[in-house]
Amino acid sequence: MAIANKITEGEIMPTTRISTATKIMMLAGAALLVQGCTQFRGHQGYVGDAQLIASIQPGVDNRESVQGTLGRPTFTGQFGNSDWYYFARDTQQLAFRNPRPTAQTVLHIQFDNVGNVVAVNQRGLENVARISPEGDKTRTLGRETSFFEELFGNIGAVGSAGAPGQGGQGGRP
């Protein structure tokens, strides 16, 4: 009976202590969860210097001087070596979402037949196409047929061209 009196008086209270290891594990778990919400930044392509790009002048530079100043191009024109492209894109991504472009630079250098620079054009983020597809189907022109029309649609149409008496190659009239 003495123990029951002590419990009711508050002298013997059970205490639960969280160990230091458990606290560290909970803190590490919370840090991992918060880390999943950070933004990732990425860079793809050419890393250029604005002063070097501005130094390329039409009528003054040629292929060798451009390659010596800017390096090899990211890619060349499809139909010849008269167009050089230097491409760079910065992206930003949140957790598991798709990356979206935040900055883009496309430097297009055109050469004449001799190899001299004819034009230098620089474009930015305004050339990025934003496509938002609708659902998981692409609409096409033509008939919309059901599964059963596709499955049974050719019944009776096979073999009629070469059947005897139809003017085909199958037999004599």
Secondary structure by P-SEA (a helix, b strand, c coil): caaaaaaaaccbbbbbbbcaaaaaaaaaaaaaaaaaabbbbbcccccccaaaaaacccccccaaaaaaacccccccccccccbbbbbbbbbbbcccccccccbbbbbbbbbcccccccbbbbbccccbbbbbbcccccccccccccccccccccccccccccccccccccccc
